[in-house]
């Protein structure tokens, strides 16, 4: 029997939501009779909502302080955000599900969980609704609604946050973070470790929006190591031009600067070390590529604890001060790269390569006609006991 999965994603609020969606879409071929229809949730609203989505990039690039305030306010008053989005998307969303008649709905963006569940409940439309959390540790309440059939978590840290906010444990599934298959090393050999005759290959990136101290990091590397540096400035065209002016005349072909690229996996797979901010998507793509991470910062709010998460599991190291880059890299390379090799081995053990397939398998179980209940469930004695065990 054919099934249709509607995914509510986002094209403009960072690249993570889109890449997660792509990871799921590429695996749907393994499931006979399953179709996926992807919609940018912000496009369902009036022009105002599209402009809000498009403002994410400039806002996070130019004012992290303002972004942090917005993130905290939305976490404190999720019902207000849900009501606002509900009013803007209601008409187009109802038309969409009337035309598409999906068997399941998956949301990979926090702003479309409570808002869509409000619409479905008020219209008495019973379609299983699943949430796939795209953050690792700092989970906004906007992700969490008890009316969802299931909430899929990428980490146990996210699961603990769900429980803390009152989501029954039986509604939570920890299935890993879906990564597009082209990022997995597979037949790509691990690069030979840096040595006197072999330049260290460094990749500096900062997510799709291109933020961070890229110039200072690059200069520290180029001035103190036998290395080549590739920099991805993302959609930030002004940053790309600035970096070219600042670095190319002095360092020539030792440095290459890219804008937004669809072949980021090739750059990762060719690199010995990746310098990046604590973006969940970028972190997990680097882990899949088995490229050691040096995390240079994190967006306030949803990324704040991601650097510590990486260090706890030895997936990389944190270096927020560009002045300490030289020491950090030197420590990784000491004793024939002992620490670097330990990170490589930890990444191989940590990554869940079949996350996308497992997530689709779980979602499709909800498309067999067993519709979601909209009555909020009270936590049971069993749930409370399991919470105590996990805490």
C-alpha positions as CSV (number, residue, x, y, z in Angstrom):
1,X,0.0,0.0,0.0
2,X,1.4,3.4,-1.0
3,X,2.2,5.9,1.7
4,X,2.9,9.6,1.6
5,X,5.1,11.3,4.2
6,X,4.8,15.1,4.4
7,X,8.0,16.7,5.8
8,X,7.9,20.3,7.2
9,X,11.4,21.6,6.8
10,X,13.1,25.0,6.2
11,X,15.3,26.3,3.4
12,X,16.6,29.4,5.0
13,X,17.1,29.0,8.8
14,X,20.6,27.5,8.5
15,X,21.3,24.5,6.3
16,X,20.8,21.8,9.0
17,X,17.0,21.3,8.6
18,X,17.4,21.0,4.8
19,X,20.3,18.5,5.0
20,X,18.5,16.3,7.5
21,X,15.5,16.2,5.1
22,X,17.8,15.3,2.2
23,X,19.3,12.5,4.3
24,X,15.8,11.0,4.7
25,X,14.8,11.6,1.1
26,X,17.8,9.8,-0.3
27,X,16.9,6.6,1.7
28,X,13.2,6.5,0.7
29,X,14.2,4.4,-2.4
30,X,14.7,1.5,0.0
31,X,11.0,1.6,1.0
32,X,8.6,0.4,-1.7
33,X,5.5,2.5,-2.3
34,X,6.6,5.4,-0.1
35,X,6.6,9.0,-1.3
36,X,8.0,12.0,0.5
37,X,6.7,15.5,-0.1
38,X,8.9,18.3,1.4
39,X,7.6,21.8,2.2
40,X,9.4,24.8,3.6
41,X,7.2,25.6,6.6
42,X,7.9,29.3,6.2
43,X,6.5,29.3,2.7
44,X,3.1,28.3,4.1
45,X,2.7,31.6,5.8
46,X,2.0,35.0,4.4
47,X,5.0,37.0,3.0
48,X,5.7,38.0,6.6
49,X,6.6,34.5,7.6
50,X,8.9,34.0,4.6
51,X,10.7,37.2,5.5
52,X,11.1,35.9,9.1
53,X,12.8,32.7,7.8
54,X,15.1,34.7,5.5
55,X,16.1,37.0,8.4
56,X,17.8,34.1,10.3
57,X,21.0,34.2,8.3
58,X,21.7,38.0,8.6
59,X,20.5,38.0,12.2
60,X,22.9,35.2,13.4
61,X,25.8,36.7,11.4
62,X,25.4,40.3,12.7
63,X,23.9,40.1,16.1
64,X,24.3,36.9,18.2
65,X,23.2,38.7,21.3
66,X,19.9,39.6,19.7
67,X,19.5,36.0,18.5
68,X,20.1,34.7,22.0
69,X,17.4,37.0,23.4
70,X,14.9,35.8,20.7
71,X,15.8,32.2,21.4
72,X,15.3,32.5,25.1
73,X,12.0,34.4,24.8
74,X,10.6,31.8,22.4
75,X,11.7,29.1,24.9
76,X,9.9,30.9,27.7
77,X,6.7,31.5,25.8
78,X,6.3,28.7,23.3
79,X,2.5,29.0,23.2
80,X,2.8,32.5,21.9
81,X,5.1,31.4,19.1
82,X,2.8,28.5,18.3
83,X,-0.3,30.7,18.1
84,X,1.5,33.2,15.9
85,X,2.7,30.6,13.4
86,X,-0.6,28.8,13.5
87,X,-2.5,32.0,12.4
88,X,0.0,32.6,9.5
89,X,0.1,29.0,8.1
90,X,-3.4,27.7,8.8
91,X,-5.0,28.3,5.4
92,X,-2.2,27.1,3.2
93,X,-1.4,24.1,5.5
94,X,-5.0,22.9,5.4
95,X,-5.1,23.3,1.6
96,X,-1.8,21.3,1.4
97,X,-3.0,18.3,3.4
98,X,-6.3,18.4,1.5
99,X,-4.4,18.2,-1.8
100,X,-1.7,15.8,-0.6
101,X,-3.7,13.6,1.8
102,X,-0.5,12.5,3.7
103,X,-0.4,9.4,5.8
104,X,2.1,10.9,8.2
105,X,3.6,14.4,9.0
106,X,7.2,14.9,10.1
107,X,8.4,18.2,11.4
108,X,12.2,18.9,11.4
109,X,11.8,22.5,12.6
110,X,10.7,23.7,16.1
111,X,8.4,26.4,14.9
112,X,6.0,24.0,13.2
113,X,5.3,21.5,15.9
114,X,2.8,23.1,18.3
115,X,1.4,25.3,15.5
116,X,0.5,22.4,13.2
117,X,-0.7,20.3,16.1
118,X,-3.0,23.2,17.1
119,X,-4.5,23.3,13.6
120,X,-4.9,19.5,13.3
121,X,-6.6,19.4,16.7
122,X,-9.0,22.3,16.1
123,X,-10.0,21.0,12.6
124,X,-10.3,17.4,14.0
125,X,-7.9,16.1,11.4
126,X,-6.2,13.0,12.6
127,X,-2.9,12.4,10.9
128,X,0.1,10.9,12.8
129,X,2.5,13.7,13.6
130,X,6.1,13.0,14.4
131,X,8.9,15.4,15.5
132,X,12.5,15.0,14.6
133,X,14.7,17.2,16.8
134,X,17.6,18.7,15.0
135,X,19.5,19.9,18.1
136,X,21.8,17.9,20.3
137,X,21.7,19.2,23.9
138,X,20.0,22.6,24.2
139,X,16.4,21.7,23.3
140,X,13.8,24.5,23.0
141,X,10.3,23.7,24.4
142,X,9.1,24.5,20.8
143,X,10.3,21.1,19.8
144,X,8.3,19.3,22.5
145,X,4.6,18.8,22.4
146,X,2.9,15.8,24.1
147,X,0.3,15.6,21.3
148,X,3.0,14.3,18.9
149,X,2.8,10.6,18.2
150,X,6.6,10.3,18.6
151,X,9.5,12.6,19.2
152,X,12.8,11.4,17.7
153,X,15.9,12.5,19.4
154,X,19.5,12.5,18.0
155,X,21.1,12.0,21.4
156,X,20.4,10.8,24.9
157,X,21.0,14.4,26.1
158,X,18.1,15.5,24.0
159,X,16.0,12.6,25.4
160,X,16.8,13.8,29.0
161,X,15.6,17.3,28.1
162,X,12.3,15.8,26.7
163,X,11.7,14.0,29.9
164,X,12.5,17.1,31.9
165,X,9.8,19.0,30.0
166,X,7.2,16.2,30.7
167,X,7.2,14.1,27.5
168,X,6.4,10.5,28.4
169,X,9.4,8.3,27.9
170,X,7.3,5.9,25.7
171,X,6.9,8.7,23.2
172,X,10.6,9.3,22.8
173,X,12.9,7.4,20.4
174,X,16.7,8.0,20.3
175,X,17.7,7.1,16.8
176,X,20.8,9.2,16.0
177,X,21.4,12.2,13.7
178,X,20.6,11.5,10.0
179,X,23.6,12.4,7.7
180,X,23.6,12.3,3.9
181,X,25.4,9.2,2.7
182,X,28.0,11.1,0.6
183,X,29.7,12.2,3.9
184,X,30.6,8.8,5.0
185,X,34.2,7.9,4.3
186,X,33.4,4.4,2.8
187,X,36.1,3.9,0.1
188,X,37.9,7.1,0.9
189,X,41.1,6.3,2.7
190,X,42.0,8.1,5.9
191,X,44.4,10.9,4.9
192,X,48.0,10.1,5.8
193,X,48.9,11.8,9.1
194,X,50.7,15.2,8.8
195,X,54.5,15.0,8.7
196,X,57.5,17.1,7.6
197,X,57.1,16.0,4.0
198,X,53.3,16.2,4.0
199,X,51.4,19.5,4.6
200,X,48.6,19.4,7.1
201,X,45.3,19.8,5.3
202,X,43.0,22.2,7.2
203,X,39.4,23.0,6.5
204,X,37.8,26.1,8.1
205,X,34.0,26.4,8.0
206,X,31.2,27.9,10.0
207,X,27.9,26.5,8.8
208,X,25.9,27.8,5.9
209,X,25.9,31.4,7.1
210,X,29.6,31.9,7.3
211,X,30.5,33.4,10.7
212,X,33.4,33.3,13.0
213,X,37.1,34.2,13.3
214,X,38.1,32.6,10.0
215,X,40.8,35.0,9.1
216,X,42.6,34.8,12.5
217,X,42.4,31.0,12.5
218,X,43.8,30.8,9.0
219,X,46.7,33.1,9.7
220,X,47.6,31.2,12.8
221,X,47.8,28.0,10.9
222,X,49.5,29.3,7.8
223,X,52.2,31.2,9.9
224,X,53.1,28.3,12.2
225,X,52.5,25.0,10.3
226,X,53.4,23.4,7.0
227,X,49.8,23.4,5.9
228,X,47.2,24.3,3.3
229,X,44.0,25.9,4.3
230,X,40.6,25.7,2.6
231,X,37.9,28.1,3.9
232,X,34.2,27.9,3.3
233,X,32.5,31.3,3.8
234,X,29.0,29.9,3.1
235,X,26.4,32.3,1.9
236,X,28.3,35.3,3.3
237,X,29.6,36.8,0.1
238,X,31.1,39.8,1.9
239,X,33.1,37.6,4.2
240,X,34.4,35.6,1.2
241,X,35.6,38.8,-0.6
242,X,37.2,40.0,2.7
243,X,39.1,36.8,3.2
244,X,40.4,36.8,-0.4
245,X,41.7,40.3,0.0
246,X,43.3,39.5,3.4
247,X,44.9,36.1,2.6
248,X,45.5,35.5,-1.0
249,X,48.2,38.1,-1.6
250,X,50.3,36.9,1.3
251,X,49.7,33.1,1.2
252,X,48.9,32.4,-2.5
253,X,47.9,28.9,-3.4
254,X,48.3,27.7,0.2
255,X,44.8,29.0,0.8
256,X,41.6,28.5,-1.1
257,X,38.4,30.3,-0.3
258,X,34.9,29.1,-1.2
259,X,31.4,30.5,-1.0
260,X,28.4,28.2,-0.4
261,X,29.3,24.8,-1.9
262,X,27.3,21.7,-2.5
263,X,30.5,19.6,-2.4
264,X,31.5,20.2,1.2
265,X,31.8,16.4,1.7
266,X,34.8,16.4,-0.7
267,X,36.5,19.1,1.3
268,X,35.9,17.2,4.5
269,X,37.1,13.9,3.2
270,X,40.3,15.5,2.0
271,X,41.1,17.2,5.2
272,X,43.1,16.2,8.3
273,X,41.3,18.6,10.6
274,X,38.1,20.6,10.3
275,X,37.6,23.9,12.2
276,X,34.0,24.7,12.7
277,X,31.4,26.2,15.1
278,X,29.2,23.8,17.0
279,X,26.5,23.4,14.4
280,X,24.9,20.0,14.9
281,X,24.7,19.3,11.2
282,X,28.3,20.3,10.4
283,X,29.6,18.4,13.4
284,X,27.9,15.2,12.5
285,X,28.8,15.5,8.8
286,X,32.5,15.8,9.9
287,X,32.1,12.8,12.3
288,X,30.7,10.8,9.4
289,X,33.6,11.8,7.2
290,X,35.9,10.8,10.1
291,X,37.5,14.2,10.2
292,X,38.7,15.4,13.6
293,X,37.0,18.6,14.8
294,X,38.4,21.8,16.4
295,X,35.2,23.6,17.5
296,X,35.8,27.4,17.5
297,X,32.5,28.6,18.9
298,X,28.8,28.1,19.0
299,X,25.6,30.0,18.2
300,X,23.9,31.2,21.5
301,X,20.8,29.2,22.4
302,X,20.5,25.9,20.6
303,X,24.3,25.3,20.1
304,X,25.7,26.5,23.4
305,X,26.5,23.0,24.9
306,X,27.5,21.3,21.6
307,X,31.3,22.0,22.0
308,X,31.3,20.3,25.4
309,X,29.3,17.4,23.9
310,X,32.0,16.9,21.3
311,X,34.7,16.9,24.0
312,X,32.9,14.5,26.3
313,X,32.7,11.9,23.5
314,X,36.2,12.8,22.2
315,X,34.8,13.7,18.8
316,X,37.0,16.8,18.7
317,X,38.5,19.6,20.9
318,X,37.3,23.1,21.7
319,X,39.4,26.2,21.0
320,X,37.3,29.4,21.2
321,X,40.3,31.8,21.3
322,X,42.1,32.1,17.9
323,X,45.3,32.9,19.8
324,X,45.3,29.4,21.2
325,X,44.9,27.6,17.8
326,X,48.7,27.0,17.5
327,X,48.9,25.3,20.9
328,X,45.7,23.3,20.2
329,X,46.9,21.9,16.9
330,X,50.4,21.3,18.3
331,X,48.9,19.2,21.1
332,X,46.9,17.1,18.6
333,X,50.0,16.4,16.5
334,X,52.3,15.4,19.3
335,X,53.6,11.9,19.6
336,X,52.9,11.1,16.0
337,X,49.3,12.4,16.2
338,X,48.3,10.3,19.2
339,X,45.4,12.6,20.3
340,X,44.3,13.0,16.7
341,X,44.2,9.3,16.1
342,X,42.2,8.8,19.3
343,X,39.6,11.3,18.0
344,X,39.4,9.4,14.7
345,X,38.7,6.1,16.5
346,X,36.1,7.7,18.8
347,X,34.3,9.2,15.8
348,X,34.2,5.7,14.1
349,X,32.7,4.2,17.2
350,X,30.2,7.0,17.8
351,X,28.5,7.6,14.5
352,X,25.3,5.8,13.8
353,X,25.5,5.2,10.1
354,X,21.9,3.9,9.6
355,X,20.1,6.7,11.5
356,X,18.2,7.9,8.4
357,X,17.0,4.4,7.6
358,X,16.0,3.7,11.2
359,X,14.1,7.0,11.4
360,X,12.2,6.3,8.2
361,X,11.3,2.8,9.4
362,X,10.0,4.1,12.7
363,X,8.0,6.9,11.0
364,X,6.4,4.5,8.5
365,X,5.0,2.4,11.3
366,X,2.7,5.3,12.1
367,X,1.2,5.4,8.6
368,X,-0.9,2.2,8.9
369,X,-4.1,4.0,9.9
370,X,-3.4,4.2,13.7
371,X,-4.1,8.0,14.0
372,X,-2.7,10.2,16.7
373,X,-4.6,10.9,19.9
374,X,-4.8,14.6,20.7
375,X,-5.6,14.1,24.4
376,X,-2.4,15.1,26.3
377,X,-1.2,12.1,28.2
378,X,-0.4,12.2,31.9
379,X,2.9,10.8,33.0
380,X,2.5,7.4,34.5
381,X,4.2,5.9,37.5
382,X,6.2,3.8,35.1
383,X,7.4,6.9,33.2
384,X,8.4,8.5,36.5
385,X,10.4,5.4,37.5
386,X,12.2,5.4,34.1
387,X,13.0,9.1,34.5
388,X,14.7,8.3,37.8
389,X,16.7,5.6,36.3
390,X,17.9,7.8,33.4
391,X,18.7,10.8,35.7
